[in-house]
Each structure stands twice: as C-alpha cells, then as structure tokens.
C-alpha cells in the first residue's frame, strides 16, 4: 500500500510542479482529474487524438518516476438535463479510453442522480420511503434510469480493461455500502467503489466495519477525515446544508487526515483494508476548510506515510 494525491488540490501548479512537490513529500503516485467536477487541469482528454501530446504527458510522469492510481471524472451521468447528462457521459467514456491508453486500471466517478420524472430540470435525491410517491420515484430512478446506463457503461469499461470506482456520496443514488452493492449487483464486477471514509463518518456509518461489508468491491481509496461537532449536531442533524466554510455552526466538517480521528483509528482502517485484500493507494483528497491546500497536503502526507502497510515479499496473508 502506498500514499498518493488527488491533484485538484494543487490545480494552480503545472503538472511538472506538482510532481516535484510530491516527490519532496515522498509521494510518487497521483490521481488525476480528467473532467466533470474535478476539472482537467493536469490530464486532457484531447490526448486521445494527439499522440504527441500523450507522449509529452507520459514523459513528464516518467521523468519524476510517478505513476497514476486513477483517472477521475466525477460527474452526474444521470442528470435530468439531457445536455448535462450527455456531456458527463462522454467525459466518462473518454476517460475510460484514456485510462486504457495509459495502462491505468481504474477510473473514479459518481453514480449520478436523476430528477423526479423525464421532464425534470434538477436532480432529486430521495432520502426516505414515505409518503409513498417517494418510494415509487426511487424505484423509477434505479430501474428506468440508473440500471440501463450503468449496465452498458460497465460493459464498455470491462471491454477496455478498466474498472469503475464509484464514490459513495450523499446526493447521488450510491451513497452507502448497501446502495454501492446494489449497483454492483445490477452492473457486474467492473463496478466497485472509490472508498472515502469521510463520507461514511457523517452518515453514522462506521468506515472500518463498512470495509468488511464491501470487501473486494473496494477499487480505490480516498484519504480524508471528518470531524463531528456534537454541540451542533443536536440542532442540525447530519443532513446539514450550511456552507462548508460555516465551521462554527455546522454539525460536521471535512478535515485533513488525523484531525478528525487519531493515528490509532487510521492504523486500524489501513490494517482492515489490508486484511480484506486492498493493497493499492491511499489518495489524499484535501477539503479541509481550516487549512490551506499546502498545509493540509503536508500534514496528511507526513501522517499517512508512517501508517501504510506494505506486504512483505513472499509473505502470505489470510482473511
């Protein structure tokens, strides 16, 4: 297992500057945004049709001895706005093709969220089964919108030797281990998850226990923490819609690794991942509103580099 970085946190730097910065932190793996929400500051899909551009990109990575853990194109391929859905789907498909060219085995995406009908303008995230129309809407979203798209998209990815890691995120159909496994059962083993424990914490899901539920469905991991504020939770509950920068009044905020939970918790997290066969990357994602990107990155890198577990050569592991 090794530490990597999701590079949008350093979007102000050119790729070469990012790679040098990370090398100074003993990090040699990156997760790159290829479009949609993460943007494409360091990984252009135009490389698909420009071999010279692709070679320059690969050379830049090679010169720094850096590998790519995943290409990320988090979007909403189920958006009720047809033009928006088409855009996000095309970015996802091209990201798969670029990953194939680069020899990257994983792309990261969101499951998406439809609206409340074919004529809707905005996504509608259903969070309860009653009144009855909510349950009916949820069935329509899954069966009529999500299933056809994701079955086809999973096949496309598998045909190109790529796996799709869905980030479980509230606001989309897949937000919990149960909904993650529901999508995987529909679309097949090319669909798994990008596991971000920070999204589990604030929903009241134990991220370590959830590893045992997800098992080999974990394709990629984000390293990000969450701090809960019980004094505010009594008023706000966990579904807190205040801005992330309103830290004093929110029930919880995202934190740099180690600032929501201590090293003991993270050791157990890493150990349980290893126990269930995950031996890939902990990709640092910075969304801590109390720290600059540079400070958050340095603290997370120092914290995590001392915790990762590398399997000894020739050693056997039992679950």
HUJO-V353730 format. One record per residue. N is the residue number from 0. RES is the residue in one small letter. PSI is psi in radians with two decimals (none if undefined). OMEGA is omega in radians with two decimals (NA if undefined). BURIAL is I if it has 9 or more other ideal C-beta (glycine too) atoms within 8 Angstrom, else O. Layout:
# HUJO-V353730
n & res & psi & omega & burial
N & RES & PSI & OMEGA & BURIAL
N & RES & PSI & OMEGA & BURIAL
This chain:
# HUJO-V353730
n & res & psi & omega & burial
0 & x & 2.52 & -3.13 & I
1 & x & 2.87 & -3.12 & I
2 & x & 2.37 & 3.05 & I
3 & x & -3.04 & -3.12 & I
4 & x & 2.36 & 2.98 & I
5 & x & 1.94 & -2.83 & I
6 & x & -0.21 & 3.10 & I
7 & x & -0.40 & 3.12 & I
8 & x & -0.29 & 3.10 & I
9 & x & 0.64 & -3.03 & I
10 & x & -0.30 & 3.13 & I
11 & x & -0.19 & -3.13 & O
12 & x & 2.61 & 2.99 & O
13 & x & 2.86 & -3.09 & O
14 & x & -0.77 & -3.12 & I
15 & x & -0.67 & 3.12 & O
16 & x & -0.67 & 3.09 & I
17 & x & -0.81 & -3.08 & I
18 & x & -0.67 & 3.10 & I
19 & x & -0.71 & 3.11 & I
20 & x & -0.78 & -3.11 & I
21 & x & -0.63 & 3.10 & I
22 & x & -0.62 & 3.10 & I
23 & x & -0.29 & 3.09 & O
24 & x & 0.21 & -3.12 & I
25 & x & 0.71 & 3.06 & O
26 & x & 2.25 & -3.04 & I
27 & x & 0.47 & 3.12 & I
28 & x & 2.36 & -3.13 & I
29 & x & 2.62 & 2.94 & I
30 & x & 2.16 & -2.99 & I
31 & x & 2.35 & 3.03 & I
32 & x & 2.36 & -3.14 & I
33 & x & 0.16 & 3.12 & I
34 & x & -3.07 & -3.02 & I
35 & x & -2.47 & -3.02 & I
36 & x & -0.73 & -3.10 & O
37 & x & -0.25 & -3.04 & I
38 & x & 3.12 & -3.09 & O
39 & x & 0.67 & -3.06 & I
40 & x & -0.53 & -3.03 & O
41 & x & 0.07 & -3.09 & I
42 & x & 1.74 & -3.05 & I
43 & x & 2.26 & 3.09 & O
44 & x & -0.24 & 3.07 & I
45 & x & -0.31 & 3.11 & O
46 & x & -0.37 & 3.11 & I
47 & x & -0.60 & -3.08 & I
48 & x & 0.21 & -3.10 & O
49 & x & 1.53 & -3.09 & O
50 & x & -0.61 & -3.13 & O
51 & x & -0.76 & 3.11 & O
52 & x & -0.69 & 3.13 & I
53 & x & -0.72 & -3.13 & I
54 & x & -0.66 & 3.09 & O
55 & x & -0.74 & 3.12 & O
56 & x & -0.84 & -3.13 & I
57 & x & -0.63 & 3.12 & I
58 & x & -0.70 & 3.12 & O
59 & x & -0.74 & 3.10 & I
60 & x & -0.78 & -3.11 & I
61 & x & -0.65 & -3.13 & O
62 & x & -0.49 & 3.14 & O
63 & x & 0.09 & -3.13 & I
64 & x & 0.68 & -3.04 & O
65 & x & 2.41 & 3.09 & I
66 & x & 2.88 & 3.12 & O
67 & x & 2.17 & 3.11 & I
68 & x & -0.59 & -3.11 & I
69 & x & 2.70 & 2.91 & I
70 & x & 2.32 & -3.04 & I
71 & x & 2.34 & -3.12 & I
72 & x & 0.70 & -3.13 & I
73 & x & 2.07 & 3.11 & I
74 & x & -2.88 & 3.06 & I
75 & x & 1.48 & -3.11 & I
76 & x & -0.14 & 3.13 & I
77 & x & 0.21 & -3.06 & I
78 & x & 2.41 & -3.14 & I
79 & x & -0.39 & 3.03 & I
80 & x & 1.95 & -3.02 & O
81 & x & -0.68 & -3.13 & O
82 & x & -0.71 & 3.11 & O
83 & x & -0.77 & 3.12 & I
84 & x & -0.76 & 3.14 & I
85 & x & -0.77 & 3.12 & O
86 & x & -0.89 & -3.07 & I
87 & x & -0.60 & 3.09 & I
88 & x & -0.72 & -3.14 & I
89 & x & -0.71 & 3.09 & O
90 & x & -0.75 & 3.14 & I
91 & x & -0.78 & -3.12 & I
92 & x & -0.76 & 3.12 & I
93 & x & -0.57 & 3.09 & I
94 & x & -0.69 & 3.07 & I
95 & x & -0.79 & -3.13 & I
96 & x & -0.67 & 3.11 & I
97 & x & -0.70 & 3.09 & I
98 & x & -0.74 & 3.10 & I
99 & x & -0.79 & 3.14 & I
100 & x & -0.59 & -3.09 & I
101 & x & -0.10 & -3.09 & I
102 & x & 0.48 & 3.11 & O
103 & x & 2.24 & -2.98 & I
104 & x & -0.19 & -3.01 & O
105 & x & 2.37 & 2.86 & I
106 & x & 2.69 & -3.12 & I
107 & x & 2.38 & -3.11 & I
108 & x & 2.98 & 2.95 & I
109 & x & 2.77 & 3.10 & I
110 & x & -0.49 & -3.08 & I
111 & x & 2.91 & 3.10 & I
112 & x & 2.13 & 3.10 & I
113 & x & -3.14 & 3.00 & I
114 & x & -2.74 & -3.09 & I
115 & x & 0.01 & 3.12 & O
116 & x & 2.96 & 3.07 & O
117 & x & -0.30 & -3.11 & O
118 & x & 0.11 & -3.08 & O
119 & x & 2.75 & 3.08 & I
120 & x & -0.50 & -3.03 & O
121 & x & 2.68 & 3.07 & O
122 & x & 2.67 & -3.13 & I
123 & x & 1.81 & -3.11 & I
124 & x & 1.97 & -3.12 & O
125 & x & 2.24 & -3.09 & O
126 & x & 0.04 & 3.11 & O
127 & x & 2.74 & -3.05 & O
128 & x & -0.08 & -3.05 & O
129 & x & 2.48 & 0.08 & O
130 & x & 2.84 & -2.96 & O
131 & x & -0.54 & -3.11 & O
132 & x & -0.42 & 3.09 & O
133 & x & -0.78 & 3.11 & I
134 & x & -0.67 & 3.11 & I
135 & x & -0.71 & 3.11 & O
136 & x & -0.76 & -3.12 & I
137 & x & -0.72 & 3.10 & I
138 & x & -0.73 & 3.12 & O
139 & x & -0.76 & -3.13 & I
140 & x & -0.79 & -3.12 & I
141 & x & -0.92 & -2.96 & I
142 & x & -0.64 & -3.03 & O
143 & x & -0.40 & -3.09 & O
144 & x & -0.97 & -3.05 & I
145 & x & -0.86 & -3.03 & I
146 & x & -0.88 & -3.12 & I
147 & x & -0.73 & -3.13 & O
148 & x & -0.88 & -3.00 & I
149 & x & -0.50 & 3.04 & I
150 & x & -0.77 & 3.12 & I
151 & x & -0.74 & -3.10 & O
152 & x & -0.67 & 3.11 & I
153 & x & -0.71 & 3.11 & I
154 & x & -0.73 & 3.12 & I
155 & x & -0.79 & 3.13 & I
156 & x & -0.82 & -3.13 & I
157 & x & -0.66 & 3.12 & I
158 & x & -0.39 & -3.13 & O
159 & x & 0.24 & 3.05 & I
160 & x & 0.51 & -3.08 & O
161 & x & 2.51 & 3.04 & I
162 & x & 2.59 & 3.13 & I
163 & x & 2.07 & 3.12 & I
164 & x & 1.91 & -3.13 & I
165 & x & 2.19 & 3.09 & I
166 & x & 2.10 & 3.14 & I
167 & x & 1.96 & -3.01 & I
168 & x & 2.13 & 3.06 & I
169 & x & 2.52 & -3.04 & O
170 & x & -0.27 & 3.11 & O
171 & x & 2.91 & -3.11 & I
172 & x & -0.68 & 3.11 & I
173 & x & 1.95 & -3.11 & I
174 & x & -0.09 & -3.05 & I
175 & x & 2.88 & 3.07 & I
176 & x & -0.69 & -3.14 & I
177 & x & -0.82 & -3.14 & O
178 & x & -0.54 & 3.07 & I
179 & x & -0.84 & -3.13 & I
180 & x & -0.48 & 3.05 & I
181 & x & -0.79 & 3.12 & I
182 & x & -0.71 & 3.13 & I
183 & x & -0.69 & 3.11 & I
184 & x & -0.59 & 3.12 & O
185 & x & -0.78 & -2.93 & I
186 & x & -0.29 & 3.09 & I
187 & x & 3.10 & -2.97 & I
188 & x & -0.14 & 3.05 & O
189 & x & -0.21 & 3.10 & I
190 & x & 2.22 & 3.05 & I
191 & x & -2.67 & -3.09 & I
192 & x & 2.63 & 2.84 & I
193 & x & 1.91 & -2.95 & I
194 & x & 1.95 & 3.12 & I
195 & x & 1.84 & -3.08 & I
196 & x & -0.42 & -3.10 & I
197 & x & -0.53 & -3.14 & I
198 & x & -0.32 & 3.08 & I
199 & x & -0.78 & -3.07 & I
200 & x & -0.92 & -2.97 & I
201 & x & -0.19 & 3.03 & I
202 & x & -0.06 & -3.11 & I
203 & x & 0.30 & 3.11 & O
204 & x & 2.23 & 3.10 & I
205 & x & 1.96 & -3.07 & O
206 & x & -0.52 & -3.14 & I
207 & x & -0.77 & 3.08 & I
208 & x & -0.61 & -3.11 & O
209 & x & -0.47 & 3.06 & I
210 & x & -0.69 & 3.14 & I
211 & x & -0.49 & 3.09 & I
212 & x & -0.74 & -3.04 & O
213 & x & -0.63 & 3.09 & I
214 & x & -2.21 & -3.05 & I
215 & x & 0.12 & 3.03 & O
216 & x & -0.08 & 3.12 & I
217 & x & 1.98 & -3.11 & I
218 & x & -0.47 & -3.02 & I
219 & x & 2.68 & -3.07 & I
220 & x & 2.32 & 2.98 & I
221 & x & 2.42 & 3.11 & I
222 & x & 1.78 & -3.12 & I
223 & x & 2.52 & -3.06 & I
224 & x & 2.93 & 3.06 & I
225 & x & 2.41 & 3.04 & I
226 & x & 2.24 & 3.12 & I
227 & x & 2.55 & 3.13 & I
228 & x & 1.55 & -3.08 & I
229 & x & -0.58 & -3.13 & O
230 & x & -0.55 & 3.11 & O
231 & x & -0.52 & -3.09 & I
232 & x & -0.55 & 3.13 & I
233 & x & -0.44 & 3.14 & O
234 & x & -0.72 & -2.97 & O
235 & x & -0.52 & -2.91 & I
236 & x & -3.13 & -3.07 & O
237 & x & -0.39 & 3.12 & I
238 & x & 1.28 & -3.02 & O
239 & x & 2.03 & -3.06 & I
240 & x & 0.11 & 3.09 & O
241 & x & 2.70 & -3.14 & O
242 & x & 2.52 & -3.13 & O
243 & x & -0.41 & -3.13 & I
244 & x & -0.05 & 3.07 & O
245 & x & 1.04 & -2.98 & O
246 & x & -0.60 & -3.07 & I
247 & x & -0.48 & -3.00 & O
248 & x & -0.16 & -3.13 & O
249 & x & 2.75 & 3.06 & I
250 & x & -0.35 & 3.14 & I
251 & x & 2.76 & 3.01 & I
252 & x & 2.75 & 3.03 & I
253 & x & 2.49 & -3.13 & I
254 & x & 2.79 & 2.97 & I
255 & x & 2.55 & -3.12 & I
256 & x & 2.26 & -3.13 & I
257 & x & -0.21 & -3.13 & I
258 & x & -0.11 & 3.00 & I
259 & x & -0.62 & -3.13 & I
260 & x & 2.57 & -2.97 & O
261 & x & 3.13 & -3.08 & O
262 & x & -0.59 & 3.13 & I
263 & x & -0.75 & 3.11 & O
264 & x & -0.81 & -3.09 & I
265 & x & -0.58 & 3.06 & I
266 & x & -0.75 & 3.14 & I
267 & x & -0.65 & 3.10 & I
268 & x & -0.90 & -3.13 & I
269 & x & -0.72 & -3.13 & I
270 & x & -0.68 & -3.13 & I
271 & x & -0.65 & 3.01 & I
272 & x & -0.83 & -3.13 & I
273 & x & -0.72 & -3.14 & I
274 & x & -0.63 & -3.10 & O
275 & x & 0.37 & 2.92 & I
276 & x & 0.08 & 3.13 & I
277 & x & 2.03 & -3.11 & I
278 & x & 0.98 & -3.04 & O
279 & x & -2.04 & -2.95 & I
280 & x & 2.47 & 2.90 & I
281 & x & 1.80 & -3.02 & I
282 & x & 1.93 & -3.10 & I
283 & x & 2.17 & 3.03 & I
284 & x & 2.20 & -3.07 & I
285 & x & 2.03 & 3.02 & I
286 & x & 0.47 & -3.12 & O
287 & x & 1.92 & -3.07 & I
288 & x & -0.10 & 3.11 & I
289 & x & -0.03 & -3.14 & O
290 & x & 2.61 & 2.99 & I
291 & x & 2.84 & 3.11 & O
292 & x & -0.73 & -3.11 & I
293 & x & -0.79 & -3.13 & O
294 & x & -0.78 & -3.14 & I
295 & x & -0.72 & 3.13 & I
296 & x & -0.84 & -3.11 & I
297 & x & -0.75 & -3.12 & I
298 & x & -0.75 & -3.13 & I
299 & x & -0.72 & -3.14 & I
300 & x & -0.80 & 3.13 & I
301 & x & -0.74 & -3.11 & I
302 & x & -0.83 & -3.03 & I
303 & x & -0.56 & -3.12 & I
304 & x & -0.46 & 3.12 & I
305 & x & -0.05 & -3.05 & O
306 & x & -0.34 & -3.04 & I
307 & x & 2.59 & -3.13 & I
308 & x & 2.10 & 3.08 & O
309 & x & 2.25 & -3.11 & O
310 & x & 2.20 & 3.11 & I
311 & x & 2.51 & 3.14 & O
312 & x & 2.25 & 3.07 & O
313 & x & 0.00 & -3.10 & O
314 & x & 2.59 & 3.07 & O
315 & x & 2.60 & 3.10 & O
316 & x & 2.39 & 3.09 & O
317 & x & 2.54 & 3.09 & O
318 & x & none & NA & O
